[in-house]
Amino acid sequence: MSVRLQLNGVLIEENDVSPSMTVLDYLRESKGLKGTKEGCAEGDCGACTIAIQSGLGKVEAVNSCLMLVPQLDGMSVVTVEGLSAPDEAMHPVQQAIVDKHAAQCGFCTPGFVMALYAYTQTGDVVTPESVHEAIAGNLCRCTGYRPIVEAAFSVASRVDKFIPPAMEQSEYYTDGDEDYFAPTSIDQLVALRSEHPDAHILAGGTDLGMRASKDRQPYGQVISTAHVGEINRIERDDEAVTFGAAVTYTSALPALDEIAPSFAQLVRRIGSRQIRNLGTIGGNICNASPIGDTLPCLIALNAVMIARGPNGQREIPVDDFFTDYRKTALGVDEVLEAICVPIPSSDLVFRAYKISKRFDQDISAVVGAFAITVEDGVVASVRIAFGGMAATPARALACEAALIGQPWSLGTAIAVGLALTEDFTPLTDFRASQDYRTRVARNLLQRLHLDTTQEAVPVEVMAL
């Protein structure tokens, strides 16, 4: 089967590209489109930004360095060369970059152009905050922020919307040595998982993609979740929101904004918009990293993981899901189908705090998530979870026990923080020391108290 895509308006069928080739390498080396650059090869710098659309969703900016060529099957792709024909005037986004003196070197400017082009296609209300979020994944700032933001404001409302053609999608692609499977149902996905237990399960690829971009390692066999409809949807009832495991961060945000705004704010700090457009909640969970940002939140909210295998579904409480460093309770023939997140009751307060050296696009040193109910000034129930404090994300059970039945006061928050030493013995690494992590975790309890009891007390400093 072929990989079919529309590239800058031209329909293409690829039959002999390696399934492990990155989209960035494909564009530059196979198609000679050198405007898309490689900077970091790990989705941080934004120099490799392109715009994609599946035919059903909106145009989205993504990092081409982390995508594999078969992921483009059925998609329309626009690179900086495709914004306007060689004999035409510059695209309005390009012209705005010039007019507002926002152009940088030829290495970084194309990525900014593509990020802003995708932003103009979203229909977002143009605000300084939304512009900064749209370009947070493009790190270079040698012209400064102001002219880039001015360019975005000047052009956002006058760009025609792009409508891609519909294309058929292939369920299998191979170059003879490597296999790429793209099932279209959960039953097919489970069957393939059982037949190929050593295959890599590929969701967005924002982590797994570095095997190709950084390590230059072949994948052998890949099973993609992108076209499995059952795990790419969000369902809600009166009690819970169920997120399919392949739902992207971007797609999950509206539901999270409704049920747990603090969770949504943390998700907006996961990578950049380019990363969130590809990365999935299920991928973050199955990665089982001790510093996975969503994991403490899901633990504090008492989520339930829904696994699917040859014998059907089974529910795994989140407390039992992470079994060891980067290990989960999924069987070798199982996949994560969905994540069921209970809707917090009206009297439950949920907060999530991420501590990192940089606000955007940084790996956490510590994430603390808290779900607390206070009745008549006394803590009636609480679930506390931390990431970055142990080999797995985990609850602070001793701290919870010390809180229950206590008055919710600053003195209590300070005192029960001492119990965290019973729960965790964090490591020292290049992100943070053991002492720093322990002190931060304790301080987050004080922040939680201030955040939930004194609205006039600022708990976060943000640039305006």
C-alpha positions as CSV (number, residue, x, y, z in Angstrom):
1,M,0.0,0.0,0.0
2,S,1.1,3.6,-0.6
3,V,1.3,6.6,1.6
4,R,-1.0,9.2,0.0
5,L,-0.7,12.9,0.9
6,Q,-1.2,16.3,-0.6
7,L,2.1,18.3,-0.3
8,N,1.8,22.0,-1.1
9,G,-1.2,21.3,-3.3
10,V,0.2,18.3,-5.2
11,L,-1.2,14.8,-4.7
12,I,1.6,12.3,-4.0
13,E,1.8,8.5,-3.5
14,E,4.9,7.2,-1.9
15,N,5.8,3.5,-2.2
16,D,9.5,3.2,-1.3
17,V,10.1,5.5,1.6
18,S,11.3,3.9,4.8
19,P,8.6,3.8,7.5
20,S,11.3,5.1,9.9
21,M,12.1,8.2,7.9
22,T,11.1,11.4,9.6
23,V,8.9,13.9,7.8
24,L,11.6,16.5,8.2
25,D,14.1,14.3,6.3
26,Y,11.5,13.4,3.7
27,L,10.8,17.1,3.0
28,R,14.4,18.1,2.9
29,E,16.1,15.2,1.3
30,S,13.5,13.5,-0.8
31,K,11.5,16.6,-1.9
32,G,14.2,19.3,-1.8
33,L,12.1,21.5,0.4
34,K,14.9,23.1,2.4
35,G,12.9,25.8,4.1
36,T,11.9,23.4,6.9
37,K,15.0,23.2,9.2
38,E,16.4,20.9,11.7
39,G,17.5,22.5,14.9
40,C,17.1,20.4,18.0
41,A,15.5,17.2,16.5
42,E,13.4,16.8,19.6
43,G,10.4,19.2,19.1
44,D,11.8,22.1,21.1
45,C,13.1,24.8,18.7
46,G,10.2,25.0,16.2
47,A,12.5,25.3,13.1
48,C,10.9,22.2,11.6
49,T,7.3,23.5,11.9
50,I,4.9,22.6,9.2
51,A,1.1,22.7,8.9
52,I,-1.1,19.6,8.5
53,Q,-4.7,18.8,8.1
54,S,-6.4,15.4,8.1
55,G,-9.5,16.5,6.1
56,L,-11.8,16.6,9.1
57,G,-10.0,18.8,11.6
58,K,-8.4,22.2,11.5
59,V,-5.0,23.1,10.2
60,E,-2.5,22.5,12.9
61,A,1.2,23.3,13.4
62,V,3.4,20.3,14.2
63,N,7.1,19.4,14.5
64,S,8.1,17.5,11.4
65,C,11.2,16.2,13.1
66,L,9.1,13.9,15.3
67,M,6.7,12.6,12.7
68,L,7.2,9.5,10.6
69,V,6.3,9.7,6.9
70,P,3.5,7.1,7.2
71,Q,1.8,9.4,9.7
72,L,1.1,11.8,6.8
73,D,-1.1,9.2,5.1
74,G,-4.4,10.9,4.1
75,M,-3.2,14.3,5.2
76,S,-2.6,17.6,3.5
77,V,0.8,19.2,4.3
78,V,1.9,22.8,3.8
79,T,5.5,23.9,4.1
80,V,6.8,27.4,3.9
81,E,7.5,26.9,0.2
82,G,3.8,26.1,-0.4
83,L,2.3,29.3,1.1
84,S,2.6,31.0,-2.3
85,A,3.9,30.2,-5.8
86,P,7.3,31.4,-6.8
87,D,5.8,33.9,-9.2
88,E,3.3,35.2,-6.8
89,A,3.5,37.8,-4.0
90,M,4.4,36.7,-0.6
91,H,1.8,35.1,1.6
92,P,0.2,37.6,4.0
93,V,1.9,36.0,7.0
94,Q,5.3,36.3,5.2
95,Q,4.6,39.9,4.3
96,A,3.6,40.7,7.8
97,I,6.8,39.3,9.1
98,V,8.7,41.7,6.7
99,D,6.5,44.7,7.3
100,K,6.8,44.5,11.1
101,H,10.5,43.8,11.0
102,A,10.0,40.5,12.6
103,A,12.2,38.5,10.3
104,Q,15.1,36.6,11.9
105,C,17.7,34.5,10.2
106,G,16.7,32.1,7.5
107,F,17.0,29.2,10.0
108,C,14.2,30.2,12.4
109,T,12.0,32.5,10.4
110,P,10.3,29.7,8.3
111,G,9.2,28.0,11.5
112,F,7.7,31.2,12.8
113,V,5.9,31.8,9.5
114,M,4.4,28.3,9.6
115,A,3.4,28.6,13.3
116,L,1.6,31.9,12.6
117,Y,0.1,30.5,9.4
118,A,-1.5,27.7,11.4
119,Y,-2.6,30.2,14.1
120,T,-4.4,32.2,11.5
121,Q,-6.4,29.1,10.5
122,T,-7.6,28.3,14.0
123,G,-10.2,31.0,14.3
124,D,-8.8,31.8,17.8
125,V,-9.6,35.3,19.2
126,V,-6.4,37.3,18.6
127,T,-5.0,38.3,22.0
128,P,-1.5,38.7,23.3
129,E,-1.9,35.5,25.3
130,S,-3.1,33.4,22.3
131,V,-0.4,34.8,20.1
132,H,2.3,33.9,22.6
133,E,0.9,30.4,23.0
134,A,0.9,30.0,19.3
135,I,4.6,30.8,19.0
136,A,5.8,29.3,22.3
137,G,7.1,26.4,20.3
138,N,9.5,28.6,18.3
139,L,12.3,29.4,20.7
140,C,14.5,31.9,18.9
141,R,13.8,35.5,19.8
142,C,16.6,37.4,18.2
143,T,14.3,40.1,17.0
144,G,12.5,40.2,20.3
145,Y,8.8,39.4,21.0
146,R,7.2,42.6,20.0
147,P,7.6,42.6,16.2
148,I,6.6,39.0,16.0
149,V,3.4,39.6,18.0
150,E,2.7,42.7,16.0
151,A,3.0,40.6,12.8
152,A,0.5,38.1,14.2
153,F,-2.0,40.9,15.1
154,S,-1.7,42.5,11.7
155,V,-2.4,39.4,9.7
156,A,-4.6,37.0,11.8
157,S,-7.9,38.1,10.5
158,R,-7.1,38.3,6.8
159,V,-5.9,34.9,5.7
160,D,-8.1,32.6,3.6
161,K,-9.0,29.3,5.3
162,F,-7.5,26.2,3.7
163,I,-9.8,23.3,2.8
164,P,-8.0,20.1,1.9
165,P,-9.3,17.3,-0.4
166,A,-10.5,14.0,1.0
167,M,-8.1,11.1,0.6
168,E,-8.3,7.4,1.3
169,Q,-6.0,6.0,4.0
170,S,-3.9,2.9,3.9
171,E,-4.0,0.3,6.7
172,Y,-0.5,-1.1,6.0
173,Y,2.7,0.2,4.6
174,T,6.1,-1.5,4.3
175,D,9.5,-1.0,2.6
176,G,10.2,-4.7,2.8
177,D,12.2,-4.5,6.0
178,E,9.9,-2.5,8.3
179,D,6.2,-2.6,8.7
180,Y,3.8,0.2,9.6
181,F,0.2,-0.8,10.5
182,A,-2.6,1.7,10.7
183,P,-5.7,-0.1,12.0
184,T,-9.1,1.6,11.8
185,S,-10.9,-0.2,14.7
186,I,-10.1,-1.2,18.2
187,D,-10.5,-4.8,17.3
188,Q,-7.9,-4.5,14.6
189,L,-5.6,-2.7,17.0
190,V,-5.9,-5.4,19.7
191,A,-5.4,-8.2,17.1
192,L,-2.3,-6.5,15.8
193,R,-1.0,-6.0,19.3
194,S,-1.5,-9.8,20.0
195,E,0.2,-10.8,16.7
196,H,3.1,-8.3,17.2
197,P,3.8,-8.0,20.9
198,D,7.2,-6.3,20.3
199,A,5.9,-3.7,17.9
200,H,6.0,0.0,18.9
201,I,2.6,1.5,19.6
202,L,2.7,4.9,18.0
203,A,0.2,7.6,19.0
204,G,1.5,11.2,18.4
205,G,5.1,10.2,18.4
206,T,6.3,13.3,20.4
207,D,8.4,11.0,22.5
208,L,8.8,7.8,20.4
209,G,9.7,10.0,17.4
210,M,13.1,10.8,18.9
211,R,14.1,7.2,18.2
212,A,14.3,8.3,14.6
213,S,15.1,12.0,14.9
214,K,17.8,11.7,17.5
215,D,19.0,8.1,17.7
216,R,18.5,7.3,14.0
217,Q,17.2,3.9,15.0
218,P,14.8,1.9,12.8
219,Y,11.5,0.8,14.4
220,G,11.0,-2.6,12.9
221,Q,7.3,-2.7,13.3
222,V,5.0,0.1,14.3
223,I,1.3,0.0,15.1
224,S,-0.4,3.4,14.8
225,T,-3.5,4.5,16.8
226,A,-4.2,7.5,14.6
227,H,-7.1,6.1,12.7
228,V,-8.8,4.0,15.4
229,G,-12.0,5.8,15.8
230,E,-13.0,4.3,19.2
231,I,-9.9,5.7,20.9
232,N,-9.9,9.1,19.2
233,R,-13.1,10.4,20.8
234,I,-14.3,12.0,24.0
235,E,-17.6,11.0,25.7
236,R,-19.3,12.6,28.7
237,D,-22.1,11.7,31.0
238,D,-23.3,13.0,34.4
239,E,-20.5,11.3,36.3
240,A,-17.4,11.3,34.2
241,V,-15.6,12.3,31.0
242,T,-14.0,9.4,29.1
243,F,-11.0,10.3,26.9
244,G,-10.0,7.9,24.2
245,A,-6.3,7.1,24.7
246,A,-5.4,8.6,21.3
247,V,-7.1,11.9,22.0
248,T,-4.5,14.7,21.7
249,Y,-3.8,17.3,24.3
250,T,-5.3,20.0,22.1
251,S,-8.5,18.0,21.6
252,A,-8.8,17.3,25.3
253,L,-8.5,20.9,26.5
254,P,-12.1,22.1,26.1
255,A,-13.4,19.2,28.3
256,L,-10.6,19.7,30.8
257,D,-11.4,23.4,30.9
258,E,-14.9,22.5,32.0
259,I,-14.3,19.9,34.6
260,A,-10.8,20.8,36.0
261,P,-9.5,24.2,34.8
262,S,-6.2,23.8,36.7
263,F,-5.6,20.5,34.9
264,A,-6.2,22.3,31.6
265,Q,-3.7,25.1,32.5
266,L,-1.1,22.5,33.3
267,V,-1.7,20.8,29.9
268,R,-1.1,24.1,28.2
269,R,2.4,24.0,29.6
270,I,3.1,20.5,28.1
271,G,5.5,21.2,25.3
272,S,4.2,23.7,22.8
273,R,1.2,23.9,20.6
274,Q,3.1,21.9,18.0
275,I,3.6,19.1,20.6
276,R,0.1,19.3,21.9
277,N,-1.4,19.0,18.4
278,L,0.3,15.5,18.1
279,G,0.9,14.3,21.7
280,T,-1.8,12.2,23.3
281,I,-3.0,11.7,26.9
282,G,-2.7,7.9,26.4
283,G,0.8,8.2,25.2
284,N,1.8,10.2,28.3
285,I,0.2,7.6,30.5
286,C,1.7,4.5,28.8
287,N,5.1,6.2,28.8
288,A,4.8,5.9,32.6
289,S,7.5,8.5,33.1
290,P,7.9,9.6,36.8
291,I,7.7,13.1,35.5
292,G,4.8,12.7,33.1
293,D,2.8,15.9,33.6
294,T,-0.8,14.5,33.4
295,L,-0.2,11.5,35.6
296,P,-0.3,13.1,39.1
297,C,-3.5,14.9,38.0
298,L,-5.2,11.7,36.9
299,I,-4.1,10.1,40.2
300,A,-5.5,12.9,42.3
301,L,-8.8,12.9,40.3
302,N,-9.1,9.1,40.9
303,A,-9.2,8.2,37.2
304,V,-9.8,4.7,35.9
305,M,-7.8,3.2,33.0
306,I,-9.7,1.1,30.6
307,A,-7.6,-1.6,29.0
308,R,-8.6,-3.7,26.0
309,G,-7.2,-7.1,25.1
310,P,-8.3,-10.3,23.4
311,N,-10.6,-11.0,26.2
312,G,-12.3,-7.6,26.1
313,Q,-12.2,-4.6,28.4
314,R,-11.0,-4.4,32.0
315,E,-10.8,-1.4,34.3
316,I,-7.6,-0.6,36.2
317,P,-7.8,1.9,39.0
318,V,-5.2,4.6,38.5
319,D,-3.6,3.7,41.9
320,D,-2.8,0.3,40.5
321,F,-1.7,1.3,37.0
322,F,1.9,2.4,37.5
323,T,3.8,-0.6,38.8
324,D,7.5,0.4,38.5
325,Y,9.8,2.8,36.7
326,R,8.2,3.1,33.2
327,K,6.1,0.0,33.7
328,T,2.3,-0.3,33.8
329,A,-0.3,-2.9,34.6
330,L,-1.1,-3.4,30.9
331,G,-0.6,-7.0,29.7
332,V,1.6,-7.7,26.8
333,D,-1.4,-8.3,24.6
334,E,-3.4,-5.3,25.9
335,V,-3.6,-1.6,24.8
336,L,-4.9,1.4,26.7
337,E,-8.3,2.1,25.2
338,A,-9.6,5.1,27.3
339,I,-9.2,7.1,30.5
340,C,-12.3,7.7,32.6
341,V,-12.0,10.9,34.7
342,P,-14.8,11.4,37.3
343,I,-16.3,14.9,37.2
344,P,-15.3,16.6,40.4
345,S,-18.2,17.4,42.8
346,S,-19.1,21.0,43.4
347,D,-17.5,21.0,46.8
348,L,-14.2,19.4,45.6
349,V,-11.3,21.8,44.9
350,F,-8.7,20.6,42.4
351,R,-5.3,22.2,41.8
352,A,-2.3,21.2,39.8
353,Y,1.1,22.9,40.0
354,K,4.1,22.3,37.8
355,I,7.6,23.4,38.8
356,S,10.2,23.7,36.1
357,K,13.0,26.0,35.2
358,R,11.1,27.5,32.2
359,F,7.4,28.2,32.0
360,D,6.8,26.9,28.5
361,Q,8.3,23.8,26.9
362,D,10.2,22.4,29.9
363,I,10.4,19.1,31.7
364,S,9.0,19.1,35.2
365,A,11.2,18.9,38.3
366,V,8.0,18.4,40.4
367,V,4.3,18.3,39.6
368,G,1.8,18.3,42.5
369,A,-1.9,17.6,42.1
370,F,-4.4,18.0,44.9
371,A,-8.1,17.2,45.2
372,I,-9.4,18.4,48.5
373,T,-12.8,18.8,50.2
374,V,-13.2,21.1,53.2
375,E,-16.3,21.1,55.3
376,D,-16.8,23.7,58.0
377,G,-13.1,24.6,57.9
378,V,-12.0,21.0,58.3
379,V,-10.4,18.7,55.7
380,A,-13.0,16.1,54.9
381,S,-11.3,14.3,52.0
382,V,-8.1,14.7,50.1
383,R,-6.1,12.9,47.4
384,I,-2.5,14.2,46.8
385,A,-0.2,13.0,44.0
386,F,3.3,14.0,43.0
387,G,5.4,13.4,39.9
388,G,9.2,13.7,40.0
389,M,9.4,12.5,43.6
390,A,9.8,8.7,43.1
391,A,10.3,6.0,40.4
392,T,6.6,6.4,39.5
393,P,4.0,9.1,39.9
394,A,2.4,8.3,43.3
395,R,0.0,9.4,46.0
396,A,1.3,11.0,49.2
397,L,-0.6,8.6,51.5
398,A,1.1,9.7,54.8
399,C,0.5,13.3,54.0
400,E,-3.2,12.6,53.2
401,A,-3.7,10.7,56.5
402,A,-2.1,13.7,58.4
403,L,-4.5,16.1,56.7
404,I,-7.9,14.3,57.1
405,G,-9.8,15.8,60.0
406,Q,-7.5,18.7,60.5
407,P,-8.5,22.4,60.2
408,W,-7.5,23.7,56.8
409,S,-5.1,26.4,58.0
410,L,-1.7,27.6,56.9
411,G,-0.3,26.0,60.0
412,T,-1.8,22.7,59.1
413,A,-0.4,22.9,55.5
414,I,3.1,23.6,56.9
415,A,2.9,20.8,59.5
416,V,1.6,18.0,57.2
417,G,4.2,18.8,54.7
418,L,6.7,17.1,57.0
419,A,4.9,13.9,56.4
420,L,6.1,13.9,52.8
421,T,9.4,12.5,53.9
422,E,7.4,9.3,54.8
423,D,6.0,9.2,51.3
424,F,9.0,10.0,49.1
425,T,12.7,9.9,48.9
426,P,13.3,11.7,45.6
427,L,16.4,11.4,43.5
428,T,19.0,14.1,42.7
429,D,19.5,14.7,39.0
430,F,20.4,17.5,36.7
431,R,16.9,19.0,36.9
432,A,16.7,19.2,40.7
433,S,18.3,17.9,43.9
434,Q,16.6,15.7,46.4
435,D,16.5,18.5,48.9
436,Y,15.0,20.9,46.4
437,R,12.3,18.5,45.4
438,T,11.3,17.8,49.0
439,R,11.2,21.5,49.9
440,V,9.2,22.4,46.8
441,A,6.7,19.6,47.5
442,R,6.2,20.9,51.0
443,N,5.8,24.5,49.8
444,L,3.1,23.4,47.3
445,L,0.9,22.5,50.2
446,Q,1.2,26.1,51.5
447,R,0.5,27.3,48.0
448,L,-2.6,25.1,47.9
449,H,-3.8,26.7,51.1
450,L,-3.2,30.2,49.9
451,D,-4.7,29.4,46.5
452,T,-7.9,28.0,48.0
453,T,-8.5,30.4,50.9
454,Q,-7.2,33.8,50.1
455,E,-8.0,35.1,46.6
456,A,-6.1,38.3,47.1
457,V,-2.8,36.5,47.7
458,P,-0.9,36.0,44.4
459,V,0.6,32.5,44.1
460,E,2.0,32.8,40.6
461,V,4.0,35.5,38.8
462,M,3.3,35.9,35.1
463,A,4.7,38.2,32.5
464,L,2.3,40.6,30.9
